[in-house]
Amino acid sequence: MQINITYPKPQKRKSHRSIVIDITKDLFLLTAIMCAAINIWAGGKAWSVIVIWALFMIWTMFVSPDMIEYNRISQFTKAIVQSCVMLVLIDVFITSGWVSNVVSIICFGSLIAVCLLLYTDFERQRRNLLPVILLSVLSLIISAVLMIISKEAISWQIPVTCVLSFAVLAACMKTMRGNIKSELKKMFHTI
């Protein structure tokens, strides 16, 4: 005797969240395309680049956030880096001349804030050292580039950011005590 299963196959239903994300993704893409088209049609400064970057920031921070490395240090670091990119875009496409001071002050303040987040609860945040290292390396590179390409006298915040980012990098490396290779393995899964 052979028994045939006659139950219908269950339908794969999308969750409510995935439906909302799909609709939001379409709206974001439509908005980005419309902004670019209006900017090309109207001419003038490339304000649509800034709007598209702002849409990307909103998307990555709120609509579809990270599934891995979703902790307060990583999210704060991501928000700071994206904000600095936004400021550079505003300086390049809209008005210029102030970005070196502002970005160096933001890097300086964010390094202090990230260190406070890390070292106030060090035992739980110990595994989140890599975003702090990446932020300090990025701040060190930015401040070094700003010191090299600066046409005017260098203001105080750029060398202070350089020194602070080097100090944070040294403190993080000392804290890791040679475990950087294992941390990179965890982050990239390839080394």
C-alpha positions as CSV (number, residue, x, y, z in Angstrom):
1,M,0.0,0.0,0.0
2,Q,1.4,3.4,-1.0
3,I,0.3,6.5,0.7
4,N,0.3,9.8,-1.3
5,I,0.7,13.0,0.6
6,T,-2.0,15.3,-0.6
7,Y,-1.3,18.3,1.6
8,P,-0.7,21.5,-0.3
9,K,2.8,22.9,-0.1
10,P,2.9,25.8,2.4
11,Q,3.3,29.1,0.8
12,K,6.4,31.1,1.6
13,R,5.0,34.3,3.1
14,K,7.1,37.4,3.4
15,S,7.2,38.9,6.8
16,H,5.6,42.3,7.4
17,R,9.0,43.8,8.0
18,S,10.4,42.6,4.7
19,I,7.4,43.9,2.8
20,V,7.8,47.3,4.4
21,I,11.6,47.3,3.6
22,D,10.8,46.4,-0.1
23,I,8.3,49.2,-0.4
24,T,10.7,51.6,1.4
25,K,13.6,50.5,-0.9
26,D,11.5,51.3,-4.0
27,L,10.6,54.7,-2.6
28,F,14.2,55.5,-1.7
29,L,15.4,54.5,-5.2
30,L,12.6,56.6,-6.8
31,T,13.5,59.6,-4.7
32,A,17.2,59.3,-5.5
33,I,16.5,59.0,-9.3
34,M,14.0,61.9,-9.1
35,C,16.5,64.1,-7.2
36,A,19.2,63.4,-9.7
37,A,16.9,64.0,-12.7
38,I,15.6,67.3,-11.2
39,N,19.2,68.5,-10.4
40,I,20.3,67.7,-14.0
41,W,17.2,69.4,-15.5
42,A,17.5,72.5,-13.3
43,G,21.3,72.8,-13.5
44,G,23.3,74.5,-10.9
45,K,25.2,72.9,-8.0
46,A,25.1,69.2,-7.5
47,W,22.8,69.2,-4.5
48,S,21.4,65.8,-5.5
49,V,24.6,64.1,-4.5
50,I,24.1,65.3,-0.9
51,V,20.5,64.2,-0.9
52,I,21.4,60.7,-2.2
53,W,24.1,60.4,0.4
54,A,21.6,61.4,3.1
55,L,19.1,58.8,1.8
56,F,21.9,56.2,2.0
57,M,22.7,57.3,5.6
58,I,19.0,56.9,6.6
59,W,18.8,53.6,4.9
60,T,21.9,52.1,6.6
61,M,21.2,53.5,10.0
62,F,17.5,53.0,10.4
63,V,15.7,51.1,7.6
64,S,18.1,48.3,7.1
65,P,20.8,48.4,9.8
66,D,23.7,46.0,10.2
67,M,22.9,42.5,11.4
68,I,26.5,41.8,12.4
69,E,28.5,44.2,14.5
70,Y,25.3,45.9,15.7
71,N,26.6,47.5,18.9
72,R,26.8,51.0,20.1
73,I,30.5,51.6,19.3
74,S,30.1,50.2,15.7
75,Q,27.0,52.2,15.1
76,F,28.4,55.4,16.5
77,T,31.6,55.0,14.4
78,K,29.5,54.3,11.3
79,A,27.4,57.4,11.9
80,I,30.5,59.6,12.4
81,V,32.2,58.3,9.3
82,Q,29.0,58.8,7.2
83,S,28.5,62.3,8.7
84,C,32.1,63.3,7.8
85,V,31.6,62.0,4.2
86,M,28.4,64.2,4.1
87,L,30.3,67.2,5.3
88,V,33.0,66.6,2.6
89,L,30.3,66.3,0.0
90,I,28.7,69.6,1.1
91,D,32.1,71.3,1.0
92,V,32.9,69.9,-2.5
93,F,29.5,70.5,-4.1
94,I,27.9,73.4,-2.3
95,T,30.3,75.7,-0.5
96,S,34.0,75.2,0.3
97,G,36.7,76.2,2.7
98,W,35.6,75.0,6.1
99,V,35.6,71.2,5.9
100,S,39.1,70.7,7.3
101,N,38.3,72.4,10.6
102,V,34.9,70.8,11.0
103,V,35.9,67.3,10.1
104,S,39.0,67.4,12.4
105,I,36.9,68.7,15.3
106,I,34.3,65.9,14.7
107,C,37.1,63.3,14.5
108,F,38.6,64.7,17.8
109,G,35.2,64.6,19.6
110,S,34.2,61.2,18.3
111,L,37.5,59.7,19.4
112,I,36.9,60.9,22.9
113,A,33.3,59.7,22.8
114,V,34.2,56.3,21.5
115,C,36.9,55.9,24.1
116,L,34.4,56.8,26.8
117,L,32.0,54.2,25.4
118,L,34.7,51.6,25.3
119,Y,36.4,52.2,28.6
120,T,33.4,52.9,30.8
121,D,32.2,49.3,30.3
122,F,35.4,47.6,29.2
123,E,34.7,44.0,30.0
124,R,31.6,43.9,27.8
125,Q,32.9,46.2,25.1
126,R,36.3,44.5,24.8
127,R,35.3,42.7,21.7
128,N,34.4,46.0,20.0
129,L,38.0,47.3,19.8
130,L,38.2,46.9,16.1
131,P,35.8,49.8,15.3
132,V,37.8,52.0,17.6
133,I,41.0,51.0,15.9
134,L,39.5,51.7,12.5
135,L,38.2,55.1,13.6
136,S,41.5,56.1,15.1
137,V,43.4,55.0,11.9
138,L,40.9,56.9,9.8
139,S,41.3,60.0,12.0
140,L,45.0,59.7,11.8
141,I,45.0,59.5,8.0
142,I,42.5,62.4,7.7
143,S,44.5,64.6,10.0
144,A,47.8,63.8,8.3
145,V,46.3,64.5,4.9
146,L,44.9,67.8,6.2
147,M,48.2,68.8,7.5
148,I,49.9,68.0,4.2
149,I,47.5,69.7,1.9
150,S,46.6,72.7,4.0
151,K,47.3,75.9,2.1
152,E,46.9,78.1,5.1
153,A,48.3,78.0,8.6
154,I,47.3,74.8,10.3
155,S,44.7,75.4,13.0
156,W,45.1,73.7,16.4
157,Q,42.5,71.0,16.0
158,I,44.3,69.2,13.2
159,P,47.5,68.3,15.1
160,V,45.6,67.6,18.3
161,T,43.4,65.2,16.3
162,C,46.5,63.6,14.9
163,V,48.1,63.1,18.3
164,L,44.9,61.9,20.0
165,S,44.2,59.4,17.2
166,F,47.7,58.0,17.5
167,A,47.3,57.8,21.3
168,V,44.0,56.0,21.0
169,L,45.5,53.6,18.4
170,A,48.5,52.9,20.7
171,A,46.1,52.3,23.7
172,C,44.0,49.9,21.7
173,M,47.0,48.0,20.4
174,K,48.3,47.7,23.9
175,T,44.9,46.5,25.1
176,M,44.7,43.8,22.4
177,R,48.1,42.5,23.3
178,G,48.8,40.8,20.0
179,N,45.3,39.5,19.4
180,I,44.9,41.7,16.3
181,K,45.2,38.8,14.0
182,S,42.4,36.9,15.7
183,E,40.2,40.0,15.7
184,L,40.8,40.5,11.9
185,K,40.0,36.8,11.4
186,K,36.7,37.4,13.2
187,M,35.9,40.5,11.2
188,F,36.8,39.3,7.7
189,H,36.6,35.5,8.1
190,T,39.4,35.0,5.6
191,I,42.8,35.5,7.3
